[in-house]
Amino acid sequence: MVAKDFGLANTWFALIVPPLFTSLGVLLMRQAFIMMPDELFDAARLDCASEWKIFLFVALPIAQPTIAALSIILFLASWNNYLWPLLINTQADMMTGPVALVSLIGIADVS
């Protein structure tokens, strides 16, 4: 669907963006925001902060360690991913490390 319907075959966008949205990321960020104390948000509302300002200046700075941990986990998962880049990319110059290694060994024909 990504390659045919959206026309994203052999693009960096199709290679990078879809693996970023995982159920692990949703669960981890949800838990991080639920565990934040409501008193911080109430204090920001008393200072007449909008919901976007509360999110940007109160919630996101508190969630930075969670965002960093999620970034590391998603980077390692993407780095070791084999199937998604094999399905999306058909050009040799768009190969990722695992796909290029397998094509060098001669197990799979990428072209």
N, CA, C and O atoms as CSV, one atom per row, in Angstrom:
chain,resi,resn,atom,element,x,y,z
A,1,MET,N,N,0.823,-1.182,0.000
A,1,MET,CA,C,0.000,0.000,0.000
A,1,MET,C,C,0.875,1.256,0.000
A,1,MET,O,O,0.586,2.216,-0.715
A,2,VAL,N,N,1.931,1.250,0.792
A,2,VAL,CA,C,2.810,2.419,0.848
A,2,VAL,C,C,3.483,2.639,-0.495
A,2,VAL,O,O,3.593,3.770,-0.966
A,3,ALA,N,N,3.931,1.559,-1.104
A,3,ALA,CA,C,4.660,1.683,-2.365
A,3,ALA,C,C,3.741,2.012,-3.527
A,3,ALA,O,O,4.070,2.881,-4.335
A,4,LYS,N,N,2.595,1.342,-3.637
A,4,LYS,CA,C,1.733,1.523,-4.797
A,4,LYS,C,C,0.774,2.706,-4.646
A,4,LYS,O,O,0.739,3.582,-5.510
A,5,ASP,N,N,0.005,2.739,-3.572
A,5,ASP,CA,C,-1.036,3.750,-3.420
A,5,ASP,C,C,-0.491,5.130,-3.119
A,5,ASP,O,O,-0.986,6.118,-3.660
A,6,PHE,N,N,0.515,5.220,-2.269
A,6,PHE,CA,C,1.062,6.512,-1.882
A,6,PHE,C,C,2.236,6.944,-2.739
A,6,PHE,O,O,2.669,8.093,-2.654
A,7,GLY,N,N,2.756,6.054,-3.559
A,7,GLY,CA,C,3.880,6.383,-4.426
A,7,GLY,C,C,5.168,6.660,-3.664
A,7,GLY,O,O,5.953,7.515,-4.074
A,8,LEU,N,N,5.395,5.964,-2.580
A,8,LEU,CA,C,6.565,6.216,-1.747
A,8,LEU,C,C,7.656,5.160,-1.896
A,8,LEU,O,O,8.553,5.069,-1.058
A,9,ALA,N,N,7.580,4.374,-2.946
A,9,ALA,CA,C,8.616,3.363,-3.148
A,9,ALA,C,C,9.939,4.042,-3.453
A,9,ALA,O,O,9.983,5.036,-4.177
A,10,ASN,N,N,11.003,3.509,-2.905
A,10,ASN,CA,C,12.368,4.017,-3.106
A,10,ASN,C,C,12.537,5.461,-2.624
A,10,ASN,O,O,13.227,6.253,-3.266
A,11,THR,N,N,11.917,5.799,-1.507
A,11,THR,CA,C,12.102,7.123,-0.898
A,11,THR,C,C,12.585,6.949,0.532
A,11,THR,O,O,12.307,5.942,1.183
A,12,TRP,N,N,13.308,7.940,1.001
A,12,TRP,CA,C,13.784,7.903,2.389
A,12,TRP,C,C,12.620,8.064,3.360
A,12,TRP,O,O,12.649,7.514,4.460
A,13,PHE,N,N,11.595,8.815,2.960
A,13,PHE,CA,C,10.429,9.032,3.813
A,13,PHE,C,C,9.756,7.711,4.157
A,13,PHE,O,O,9.416,7.468,5.315
A,14,ALA,N,N,9.561,6.854,3.154
A,14,ALA,CA,C,8.911,5.565,3.380
A,14,ALA,C,C,9.789,4.626,4.200
A,14,ALA,O,O,9.288,3.720,4.865
A,15,LEU,N,N,11.070,4.843,4.151
A,15,LEU,CA,C,11.995,3.997,4.894
A,15,LEU,C,C,12.088,4.393,6.367
A,15,LEU,O,O,12.289,3.536,7.227
A,16,ILE,N,N,11.943,5.682,6.662
A,16,ILE,CA,C,12.172,6.186,8.013
A,16,ILE,C,C,10.886,6.375,8.814
A,16,ILE,O,O,10.827,5.949,9.968
A,17,VAL,N,N,9.869,6.990,8.251
A,17,VAL,CA,C,8.717,7.426,9.034
A,17,VAL,C,C,7.804,6.291,9.512
A,17,VAL,O,O,7.477,6.278,10.699
A,18,PRO,N,N,7.366,5.336,8.676
A,18,PRO,CA,C,6.430,4.321,9.195
A,18,PRO,C,C,6.940,3.504,10.383
A,18,PRO,O,O,6.147,3.216,11.280
A,19,PRO,N,N,8.219,3.113,10.443
A,19,PRO,CA,C,8.643,2.372,11.642
A,19,PRO,C,C,8.689,3.202,12.929
A,19,PRO,O,O,8.841,2.636,14.012
A,20,LEU,N,N,8.562,4.529,12.835
A,20,LEU,CA,C,8.598,5.355,14.042
A,20,LEU,C,C,7.321,5.234,14.872
A,20,LEU,O,O,7.339,5.466,16.081
A,21,PHE,N,N,6.222,4.874,14.229
A,21,PHE,CA,C,4.942,4.816,14.922
A,21,PHE,C,C,4.633,3.363,15.278
A,21,PHE,O,O,4.112,2.601,14.464
A,22,THR,N,N,4.963,3.007,16.503
A,22,THR,CA,C,4.754,1.638,16.962
A,22,THR,C,C,3.870,1.644,18.205
A,22,THR,O,O,3.716,2.670,18.868
A,23,SER,N,N,3.303,0.504,18.506
A,23,SER,CA,C,2.473,0.399,19.702
A,23,SER,C,C,3.316,0.548,20.971
A,23,SER,O,O,2.820,1.028,21.991
A,24,LEU,N,N,4.581,0.142,20.914
A,24,LEU,CA,C,5.468,0.329,22.062
A,24,LEU,C,C,5.650,1.817,22.370
A,24,LEU,O,O,5.647,2.216,23.534
A,25,GLY,N,N,5.806,2.622,21.345
A,25,GLY,CA,C,5.962,4.062,21.539
A,25,GLY,C,C,4.724,4.698,22.133
A,25,GLY,O,O,4.821,5.547,23.019
A,26,VAL,N,N,3.560,4.293,21.651
A,26,VAL,CA,C,2.299,4.825,22.187
A,26,VAL,C,C,2.155,4.441,23.650
A,26,VAL,O,O,1.804,5.280,24.479
A,27,LEU,N,N,2.420,3.188,23.973
A,27,LEU,CA,C,2.294,2.726,25.354
A,27,LEU,C,C,3.286,3.432,26.276
A,27,LEU,O,O,2.925,3.855,27.375
A,28,LEU,N,N,4.524,3.557,25.832
A,28,LEU,CA,C,5.553,4.163,26.669
A,28,LEU,C,C,5.269,5.644,26.925
A,28,LEU,O,O,5.402,6.117,28.054
A,29,MET,N,N,4.877,6.372,25.881
A,29,MET,CA,C,4.587,7.800,26.062
A,29,MET,C,C,3.301,8.009,26.870
A,29,MET,O,O,3.216,8.943,27.668
A,30,ARG,N,N,2.316,7.155,26.670
A,30,ARG,CA,C,1.079,7.264,27.450
A,30,ARG,C,C,1.372,7.089,28.937
A,30,ARG,O,O,0.878,7.855,29.765
A,31,GLN,N,N,2.161,6.100,29.269
A,31,GLN,CA,C,2.501,5.864,30.670
A,31,GLN,C,C,3.305,7.028,31.244
A,31,GLN,O,O,3.131,7.388,32.409
A,32,ALA,N,N,4.178,7.612,30.439
A,32,ALA,CA,C,4.973,8.741,30.925
A,32,ALA,C,C,4.085,9.932,31.246
A,32,ALA,O,O,4.292,10.610,32.252
A,33,PHE,N,N,3.092,10.191,30.393
A,33,PHE,CA,C,2.222,11.347,30.626
A,33,PHE,C,C,1.202,11.084,31.725
A,33,PHE,O,O,0.805,12.016,32.425
A,34,ILE,N,N,0.772,9.848,31.893
A,34,ILE,CA,C,-0.179,9.536,32.962
A,34,ILE,C,C,0.482,9.658,34.332
A,34,ILE,O,O,-0.169,10.051,35.300
A,35,MET,N,N,1.770,9.325,34.423
A,35,MET,CA,C,2.446,9.354,35.719
A,35,MET,C,C,2.829,10.758,36.179
A,35,MET,O,O,3.281,10.932,37.311
A,36,MET,N,N,2.657,11.762,35.320
A,36,MET,CA,C,2.979,13.136,35.716
A,36,MET,C,C,1.924,13.637,36.696
A,36,MET,O,O,0.736,13.371,36.515
A,37,PRO,N,N,2.345,14.356,37.726
A,37,PRO,CA,C,1.380,14.841,38.726
A,37,PRO,C,C,0.455,15.922,38.150
A,37,PRO,O,O,0.897,16.813,37.424
A,38,ASP,N,N,-0.821,15.824,38.485
A,38,ASP,CA,C,-1.814,16.786,38.004
A,38,ASP,C,C,-1.598,18.177,38.584
A,38,ASP,O,O,-2.052,19.164,38.004
A,39,GLU,N,N,-0.919,18.270,39.708
A,39,GLU,CA,C,-0.699,19.571,40.332
A,39,GLU,C,C,0.133,20.496,39.446
A,39,GLU,O,O,-0.059,21.712,39.461
A,40,LEU,N,N,1.056,19.920,38.675
A,40,LEU,CA,C,1.857,20.739,37.755
A,40,LEU,C,C,0.983,21.378,36.683
A,40,LEU,O,O,1.153,22.550,36.350
A,41,PHE,N,N,0.056,20.609,36.152
A,41,PHE,CA,C,-0.825,21.129,35.120
A,41,PHE,C,C,-1.811,22.139,35.691
A,41,PHE,O,O,-2.139,23.132,35.042
A,42,ASP,N,N,-2.283,21.881,36.909
A,42,ASP,CA,C,-3.187,22.829,37.560
A,42,ASP,C,C,-2.483,24.158,37.838
A,42,ASP,O,O,-3.077,25.223,37.667
A,43,ALA,N,N,-1.239,24.099,38.258
A,43,ALA,CA,C,-0.479,25.327,38.507
A,43,ALA,C,C,-0.260,26.109,37.215
A,43,ALA,O,O,-0.307,27.339,37.222
A,44,ALA,N,N,-0.025,25.419,36.123
A,44,ALA,CA,C,0.151,26.096,34.840
A,44,ALA,C,C,-1.166,26.720,34.383
A,44,ALA,O,O,-1.169,27.808,33.806
A,45,ARG,N,N,-2.279,26.043,34.636
A,45,ARG,CA,C,-3.580,26.619,34.272
A,45,ARG,C,C,-3.886,27.861,35.104
A,45,ARG,O,O,-4.494,28.807,34.603
A,46,LEU,N,N,-3.468,27.866,36.374
A,46,LEU,CA,C,-3.663,29.054,37.214
A,46,LEU,C,C,-2.844,30.235,36.701
A,46,LEU,O,O,-3.226,31.388,36.899
A,47,ASP,N,N,-1.729,29.956,36.049
A,47,ASP,CA,C,-0.901,31.004,35.457
A,47,ASP,C,C,-1.378,31.380,34.063
A,47,ASP,O,O,-0.668,32.062,33.324
A,48,CYS,N,N,-2.587,30.936,33.699
A,48,CYS,CA,C,-3.232,31.252,32.419
A,48,CYS,C,C,-2.474,30.703,31.215
A,48,CYS,O,O,-2.423,31.348,30.168
A,49,ALA,N,N,-1.900,29.544,31.352
A,49,ALA,CA,C,-1.233,28.907,30.217
A,49,ALA,C,C,-2.257,28.104,29.421
A,49,ALA,O,O,-3.133,27.455,29.993
A,50,SER,N,N,-2.137,28.158,28.102
A,50,SER,CA,C,-3.020,27.369,27.250
A,50,SER,C,C,-2.597,25.909,27.301
A,50,SER,O,O,-1.538,25.577,27.834
A,51,GLU,N,N,-3.426,25.047,26.746
A,51,GLU,CA,C,-3.113,23.618,26.767
A,51,GLU,C,C,-1.845,23.313,25.970
A,51,GLU,O,O,-1.072,22.435,26.352
A,52,TRP,N,N,-1.626,24.029,24.871
A,52,TRP,CA,C,-0.404,23.816,24.081
A,52,TRP,C,C,0.830,24.264,24.845
A,52,TRP,O,O,1.870,23.608,24.784
A,53,LYS,N,N,0.726,25.378,25.565
A,53,LYS,CA,C,1.863,25.831,26.371
A,53,LYS,C,C,2.143,24.856,27.505
A,53,LYS,O,O,3.302,24.605,27.839
A,54,ILE,N,N,1.093,24.309,28.096
A,54,ILE,CA,C,1.282,23.316,29.149
A,54,ILE,C,C,1.998,22.092,28.583
A,54,ILE,O,O,2.906,21.544,29.207
A,55,PHE,N,N,1.575,21.674,27.393
A,55,PHE,CA,C,2.210,20.515,26.772
A,55,PHE,C,C,3.665,20.799,26.423
A,55,PHE,O,O,4.542,19.984,26.710
A,56,LEU,N,N,3.927,21.947,25.806
A,56,LEU,CA,C,5.281,22.261,25.337
A,56,LEU,C,C,6.253,22.603,26.458
A,56,LEU,O,O,7.415,22.199,26.416
A,57,PHE,N,N,5.788,23.342,27.455
A,57,PHE,CA,C,6.707,23.870,28.462
A,57,PHE,C,C,6.660,23.152,29.806
A,57,PHE,O,O,7.526,23.376,30.652
A,58,VAL,N,N,5.665,22.294,30.019
A,58,VAL,CA,C,5.593,21.558,31.284
A,58,VAL,C,C,5.751,20.057,31.040
A,58,VAL,O,O,6.613,19.414,31.639
A,59,ALA,N,N,4.919,19.502,30.161
A,59,ALA,CA,C,4.896,18.042,29.991
A,59,ALA,C,C,6.098,17.517,29.209
A,59,ALA,O,O,6.717,16.536,29.622
A,60,LEU,N,N,6.438,18.149,28.095
A,60,LEU,CA,C,7.548,17.643,27.283
A,60,LEU,C,C,8.903,17.696,27.994
A,60,LEU,O,O,9.674,16.745,27.867
A,61,PRO,N,N,9.229,18.754,28.731
A,61,PRO,CA,C,10.506,18.707,29.455
A,61,PRO,C,C,10.576,17.590,30.497
A,61,PRO,O,O,11.645,17.028,30.739
A,62,ILE,N,N,9.443,17.271,31.108
A,62,ILE,CA,C,9.432,16.181,32.084
A,62,ILE,C,C,9.569,14.830,31.375
A,62,ILE,O,O,10.131,13.890,31.936
A,63,ALA,N,N,9.060,14.734,30.151
A,63,ALA,CA,C,9.078,13.469,29.411
A,63,ALA,C,C,10.361,13.272,28.601
A,63,ALA,O,O,10.451,12.300,27.852
A,64,GLN,N,N,11.335,14.138,28.719
A,64,GLN,CA,C,12.561,14.007,27.926
A,64,GLN,C,C,13.308,12.686,28.146
A,64,GLN,O,O,13.778,12.112,27.164
A,65,PRO,N,N,13.444,12.177,29.354
A,65,PRO,CA,C,14.115,10.872,29.505
A,65,PRO,C,C,13.360,9.740,28.812
A,65,PRO,O,O,13.975,8.834,28.250
A,66,THR,N,N,12.039,9.792,28.850
A,66,THR,CA,C,11.243,8.777,28.170
A,66,THR,C,C,11.401,8.888,26.663
A,66,THR,O,O,11.498,7.872,25.976
A,67,ILE,N,N,11.428,10.101,26.142
A,67,ILE,CA,C,11.618,10.315,24.712
A,67,ILE,C,C,12.998,9.830,24.286
A,67,ILE,O,O,13.143,9.235,23.218
A,68,ALA,N,N,14.001,10.074,25.102
A,68,ALA,CA,C,15.351,9.612,24.779
A,68,ALA,C,C,15.418,8.082,24.765
A,68,ALA,O,O,16.013,7.498,23.861
A,69,ALA,N,N,14.815,7.437,25.757
A,69,ALA,CA,C,14.820,5.971,25.804
A,69,ALA,C,C,14.060,5.385,24.615
A,69,ALA,O,O,14.503,4.403,24.018
A,70,LEU,N,N,12.922,5.980,24.272
A,70,LEU,CA,C,12.154,5.508,23.126
A,70,LEU,C,C,12.916,5.709,21.827
A,70,LEU,O,O,12.848,4.866,20.933
A,71,SER,N,N,13.640,6.811,21.713
A,71,SER,CA,C,14.451,7.049,20.515
A,71,SER,C,C,15.530,5.993,20.354
A,71,SER,O,O,15.769,5.512,19.247
A,72,ILE,N,N,16.172,5.637,21.430
A,72,ILE,CA,C,17.211,4.602,21.372
A,72,ILE,C,C,16.614,3.256,20.991
A,72,ILE,O,O,17.173,2.543,20.158
A,73,ILE,N,N,15.489,2.903,21.591
A,73,ILE,CA,C,14.835,1.623,21.288
A,73,ILE,C,C,14.399,1.564,19.831
A,73,ILE,O,O,14.615,0.552,19.164
A,74,LEU,N,N,13.785,2.637,19.327
A,74,LEU,CA,C,13.321,2.651,17.939
A,74,LEU,C,C,14.484,2.680,16.956
A,74,LEU,O,O,14.399,2.085,15.882
A,75,PHE,N,N,15.565,3.361,17.310
A,75,PHE,CA,C,16.729,3.367,16.425
A,75,PHE,C,C,17.316,1.968,16.292
A,75,PHE,O,O,17.633,1.530,15.186
A,76,LEU,N,N,17.461,1.268,17.408
A,76,LEU,CA,C,18.011,-0.089,17.360
A,76,LEU,C,C,17.087,-1.045,16.610
A,76,LEU,O,O,17.555,-1.924,15.886
A,77,ALA,N,N,15.781,-0.876,16.783
A,77,ALA,CA,C,14.840,-1.731,16.056
A,77,ALA,C,C,14.901,-1.448,14.561
A,77,ALA,O,O,14.843,-2.378,13.757
A,78,SER,N,N,15.016,-0.186,14.177
A,78,SER,CA,C,15.116,0.164,12.761
A,78,SER,C,C,16.435,-0.292,12.173
A,78,SER,O,O,16.486,-0.727,11.023
A,79,TRP,N,N,17.488,-0.200,12.938
A,79,TRP,CA,C,18.807,-0.577,12.450
A,79,TRP,C,C,18.851,-2.062,12.094
A,79,TRP,O,O,19.477,-2.452,11.108
A,80,ASN,N,N,18.189,-2.879,12.893
A,80,ASN,CA,C,18.203,-4.319,12.677
A,80,ASN,C,C,17.068,-4.803,11.778
A,80,ASN,O,O,16.962,-6.001,11.512
A,81,ASN,N,N,16.225,-3.896,11.310
A,81,ASN,CA,C,15.083,-4.285,10.500
A,81,ASN,C,C,15.535,-4.764,9.122
A,81,ASN,O,O,16.388,-4.141,8.489
A,82,TYR,N,N,14.974,-5.848,8.672
A,82,TYR,CA,C,15.330,-6.400,7.372
A,82,TYR,C,C,14.146,-6.392,6.404
A,82,TYR,O,O,14.314,-6.040,5.236
A,83,LEU,N,N,12.967,-6.767,6.862
A,83,LEU,CA,C,11.842,-6.979,5.968
A,83,LEU,C,C,11.302,-5.677,5.371
A,83,LEU,O,O,11.056,-5.610,4.167
A,84,TRP,N,N,11.117,-4.644,6.194
A,84,TRP,CA,C,10.540,-3.398,5.682
A,84,TRP,C,C,11.405,-2.755,4.592
A,84,TRP,O,O,10.867,-2.407,3.541
A,85,PRO,N,N,12.702,-2.583,4.788
A,85,PRO,CA,C,13.506,-2.015,3.699
A,85,PRO,C,C,13.551,-2.902,2.456
A,85,PRO,O,O,13.665,-2.395,1.340
A,86,LEU,N,N,13.463,-4.201,2.635
A,86,LEU,CA,C,13.462,-5.111,1.492
A,86,LEU,C,C,12.192,-4.943,0.667
A,86,LEU,O,O,12.236,-5.041,-0.559
A,87,LEU,N,N,11.056,-4.690,1.325
A,87,LEU,CA,C,9.793,-4.519,0.611
A,87,LEU,C,C,9.670,-3.142,-0.035
A,87,LEU,O,O,9.115,-3.029,-1.128
A,88,ILE,N,N,10.172,-2.102,0.611
A,88,ILE,CA,C,9.991,-0.734,0.136
A,88,ILE,C,C,10.996,-0.367,-0.951
A,88,ILE,O,O,10.628,0.296,-1.920
A,89,ASN,N,N,12.233,-0.773,-0.818
A,89,ASN,CA,C,13.292,-0.337,-1.728
A,89,ASN,C,C,13.608,-1.407,-2.759
A,89,ASN,O,O,13.763,-2.586,-2.438
A,90,THR,N,N,13.699,-0.967,-3.997
A,90,THR,CA,C,14.108,-1.876,-5.058
A,90,THR,C,C,15.406,-1.416,-5.721
A,90,THR,O,O,15.987,-2.149,-6.521
A,91,GLN,N,N,15.856,-0.223,-5.396
A,91,GLN,CA,C,17.095,0.297,-5.978
A,91,GLN,C,C,18.284,-0.063,-5.091
A,91,GLN,O,O,18.175,-0.106,-3.866
A,92,ALA,N,N,19.403,-0.315,-5.727
A,92,ALA,CA,C,20.594,-0.721,-4.976
A,92,ALA,C,C,21.156,0.412,-4.124
A,92,ALA,O,O,21.753,0.147,-3.080
A,93,ASP,N,N,20.984,1.669,-4.537
A,93,ASP,CA,C,21.539,2.779,-3.758
A,93,ASP,C,C,20.690,3.130,-2.534
A,93,ASP,O,O,21.110,3.945,-1.713
A,94,MET,N,N,19.516,2.538,-2.398
A,94,MET,CA,C,18.652,2.795,-1.241
A,94,MET,C,C,18.700,1.650,-0.224
A,94,MET,O,O,17.909,1.639,0.720
A,95,MET,N,N,19.599,0.702,-0.396
A,95,MET,CA,C,19.668,-0.441,0.515
A,95,MET,C,C,20.183,-0.040,1.880
A,95,MET,O,O,21.075,0.799,2.006
A,96,THR,N,N,19.612,-0.649,2.894
A,96,THR,CA,C,20.126,-0.463,4.250
A,96,THR,C,C,21.197,-1.513,4.514
A,96,THR,O,O,21.451,-2.376,3.674
A,97,GLY,N,N,21.820,-1.438,5.679
A,97,GLY,CA,C,22.912,-2.338,6.010
A,97,GLY,C,C,22.553,-3.815,5.957
A,97,GLY,O,O,23.240,-4.573,5.272
A,98,PRO,N,N,21.503,-4.258,6.651
A,98,PRO,CA,C,21.175,-5.685,6.614
A,98,PRO,C,C,20.805,-6.190,5.219
A,98,PRO,O,O,21.181,-7.299,4.840
A,99,VAL,N,N,20.068,-5.379,4.452
A,99,VAL,CA,C,19.675,-5.792,3.104
A,99,VAL,C,C,20.904,-5.863,2.198
A,99,VAL,O,O,21.036,-6.795,1.404
A,100,ALA,N,N,21.795,-4.893,2.310
A,100,ALA,CA,C,23.010,-4.903,1.496
A,100,ALA,C,C,23.905,-6.084,1.861
A,100,ALA,O,O,24.515,-6.691,0.981
A,101,LEU,N,N,23.989,-6.413,3.137
A,101,LEU,CA,C,24.811,-7.539,3.568
A,101,LEU,C,C,24.285,-8.855,3.003
A,101,LEU,O,O,25.062,-9.687,2.537
A,102,VAL,N,N,22.971,-9.042,3.043
A,102,VAL,CA,C,22.384,-10.270,2.511
A,102,VAL,C,C,22.565,-10.336,0.996
A,102,VAL,O,O,22.798,-11.414,0.449
A,103,SER,N,N,22.462,-9.195,0.315
A,103,SER,CA,C,22.653,-9.212,-1.145
A,103,SER,C,C,24.117,-9.489,-1.491
A,103,SER,O,O,24.401,-10.097,-2.523
A,104,LEU,N,N,25.042,-9.052,-0.646
A,104,LEU,CA,C,26.450,-9.361,-0.894
A,104,LEU,C,C,26.754,-10.843,-0.693
A,104,LEU,O,O,27.557,-11.429,-1.420
A,105,ILE,N,N,26.115,-11.428,0.285
A,105,ILE,CA,C,26.318,-12.844,0.544
A,105,ILE,C,C,25.683,-13.676,-0.568
A,105,ILE,O,O,26.173,-14.755,-0.900
A,106,GLY,N,N,24.606,-13.175,-1.132
A,106,GLY,CA,C,23.954,-13.859,-2.234
A,106,GLY,C,C,22.772,-14.697,-1.831
A,106,GLY,O,O,22.337,-15.559,-2.595
A,107,ILE,N,N,22.235,-14.464,-0.633
A,107,ILE,CA,C,21.080,-15.234,-0.175
A,107,ILE,C,C,19.800,-14.793,-0.885
A,107,ILE,O,O,18.986,-15.623,-1.291
A,108,ALA,N,N,19.634,-13.473,-1.029
A,108,ALA,CA,C,18.421,-12.950,-1.663
A,108,ALA,C,C,18.789,-12.055,-2.824
A,108,ALA,O,O,19.804,-11.360,-2.789
A,109,ASP,N,N,17.964,-12.073,-3.848
A,109,ASP,CA,C,18.151,-11.192,-4.997
A,109,ASP,C,C,17.326,-9.941,-4.756
A,109,ASP,O,O,16.097,-9.996,-4.797
A,110,VAL,N,N,17.977,-8.817,-4.506
A,110,VAL,CA,C,17.289,-7.589,-4.156
A,110,VAL,C,C,16.761,-6.876,-5.395
A,110,VAL,O,O,15.733,-6.204,-5.308
A,111,SER,N,N,17.404,-6.991,-6.513
A,111,SER,CA,C,16.979,-6.276,-7.715
A,111,SER,C,C,15.854,-6.957,-8.382
A,111,SER,O,O,15.372,-6.487,-9.412
